[in-house]
Amino acid sequence: MTGRPVSSGLTRAVTTVVGWGAALRGARLFHPRGVVFDAVFAVAGTQRYGVPLLDEPGEHPAQVRLSKAIPTPGGLPDVLGLAVRIDDAGGPGAPLDLALATTGSRPVLRHLLTPRRDFATTYTSLLPYRVGDRRRILAAVPADPHRRVPVDLAVLAARRTFRIMVAEPTGPWQPVATLTLGGPRRDAADPSFDVVAHALDRFRPCGRLNRLRGPAYRASQRARGAPGNDV
């Protein structure tokens, strides 16, 4: 990510809070528990973004983690998370990680976290990505919004398809792919997602606030003695 650097004071404040919170909790500060699914990221390739992953038709194996931020007990509302790892998105050994959370879908509301009580809802990246030559917001929208997926992690067994969308900050959404979840992997290790380390040359987070993510991930890792960075 290029552009104006973030002030050292702000970076210290963020890393201190994240590190303290992760050490106190003994887990990620936010979204400490989740359910992992095998998934398929399928691209139609009908539009051109200057990103091979989005320009070329194909199906890519993926992992998805659904989570609650606090987390609240049972089916109580919470800010929900949808983290995605697209295996080999940039070629063998080059995954792409995406971290989305529940927001609104209209231009202003895309940047406001919103508690929900249903995993079948709209998620966005909140902050911009550089997709090809332009800044865009990412979203995952349920293909069938009328089929509810209650937010109780203990019974979560979603088999669900999301439409992956992109939009310029105040522009309309455009579909680029589908993300289809299989059954939950109850015995799977909880993967560590890192949208900074696992990005592509022409598909990566951008902007000043996104530059805080790398230091925040490392602070969380150090505080918990974790082997890798994570959301």
N, C-alpha and C positions, 0 to 999 in steps of 0.2 A: 504494500500500500504506500502510495506517495502522497505528497501534499504537506501542509503545515503540521509540525509536530504537536503532540499533546503536551501540556505543561507538566513538568516533573512533579509539581505539587499535587495536581489532580491524579497523576499516575500513582503516587505514593498513597494518597487517600484511598483510592479504589483498591489497590493491592492489600493495604492494611485491613480494610473492612472484609474483603473476600477471604484473606488468610485467617483472620480472627474467627470469622463465622464458620469456615470449614473445619478449623481445629476444634472449635467448641462442639460442632455437630458430629465430627468424625466422618464426614461425608461431604459431597458437594454442598455448597451453601444453598443453592436452589436446585430443584429437581433431583433430590438425592436418591429417589427410588423410581423405577420405571419397569415397563414390560417390553421385551425385545421381540421383534418379529422378523422373519425372513420376508423379503419383498422383491418385486420386479419393477424397475424403472424403465418404462417403454417410451421411446421417442418416435414420433411420426416423421419428423424431419421435413415438414412442409414449408417452413420459413427459415430464413437465414439470419443468424445472430453473430456470425464470426467466431463461433465456439463449436468445435467438432462434435462434442457431446450432444449439443442441441440441434446441429445442422444435419446430422447423418442418422437415418432411420436405424433403429435397433433396440434390443432389449438388454438390460444390464442387471445383474444380480445386485441386491442391495440389502441393507439392514435398516430397520426402523425402530426407534425407541419412543414410546408414548409415556408421558410422565406428568406429575402434578408438581407445581413449584414449591409449595410449602412443606409437605403435602397436607391438605386437609383430610380428615377422616372420612372413610366410606364414600358416599356419593355427593358430599358437599361441594359447592363450586370452588374452583381454584383457577389460577392461570395455568393453562395446559401447555405442554411442550411436545413437539414432534421433531425429533432429530433423525437425520437420514445420512447413511453412508452408502454411496454408490461405488461399488468395487470397480477398480480399474477404469474409472471414468476418464482419466487422462492417459490410459495405456496400462500395461501390466505393472502392478505395484504402485499405482498413482490414484488413490481414491479421492473422492470429493465428499466432504462433510457439509451438511446444511443444518442449521438450528433455527427452527421456527417456533413461534408462540402465538397464543390466541389473541387476536385483535379484531377490529372491524375491517371491512373491505373497502370502504370509501376512502378517498385520498387522505383526509386528515386523520381518520380513525385507524389507518394502517400503521400508525406509529404509537398507538395507545394500547397497552396491555389490558386485557379484558378477562375477568373470571368467567368460566363457563362450567356447566354441569353435564356436558355431552362432548365426547371426543370427536363426534362427527360434526365438525364446525370449521370455521376459517382460521388458518394459521398464516402468519407472514413473518418475514425476516426482520421487521421493524426498521432496520437500518439498511442502507443501500449496498448493492453489489455492483461491481463493474462487470457487465455482461457484454462481451465484445468491446465496442467503443463507447457504450452508453451506461449511465447509472440506471439501475432498475431495482425495484422491490420484488421479492419473490413471495409466492403464496402457494398454499396447498388448500384446496377446496373440495369437500366431499362430492363425489360423483352423484350420490343419492343422499341429499341432506335430510330426507324424511325418515331414514333408518337410524335410530338413536343408538349411541354407544355410551352407556352410563360411565361416569368417571370413577368408579370403584376399582382400584388397581387389583384388588384381591380376586375379582371375578372377570377381569378383562379378557376377552377372547375375540377380539375384532378380526373379521375378515372383510376388508374394506378397500375401496379404490378411491384415491384422491386424484384430482386434476392438478397438475403443477402449472402455475401461471407466472408470468412476468408482466411488469408494468413500469413505465416511467413514473417518477414520484407522484404526479398528478394525472396520469393518463389511464386509459382503460386497460383491463386485464387481457392478456393474450395467452392462450393455452400453448404449452411447449411439450408436455409429456403427461403420462399417467403413472401413478405409483400405486401398485396393488399389493396389499399386505396378505400374507398367508396366516397360518396359525401362530400363536405365541410360542416362543422358545423358553419354556419355564426353567430349563436346566442350563441355559446359556449364560456365560459370563457377561456381566454388564459392560458393554464396550465404552471406551472413552472417545468422545467426539471432539474434534478440534478444527473449527472452521478456518483458523488461520494457517495451521500447518498443512491441513488437507484441503488445499484450494488449487485451482488451475490457473495457468498464466492469464487467460482471458475470461475467467469466471471466478471472482474472488471478492471478499468484503472490501469496501472502500470507505473513505471519509474519516474524520478525526475521531469520532466516538468508537468506530470499529477498531481503531488502533489501540484502544485500551484492552481489547480482548486477550491478546497474547500475554501481557503482564498479569492480567487477572487469572488466566488459566494456570500460569506458572505458580502464582501465589497459592492457589487452591491445591495444586499438586504438592508443593513443599509442605504445606500445613498438614496434609493427610498422609504424607509419605507415599503418595501414589506413584506408579511407574510411568505415567504418561499424563499429558494435559487432557483436560476434558471440560465439557460445558458445565 
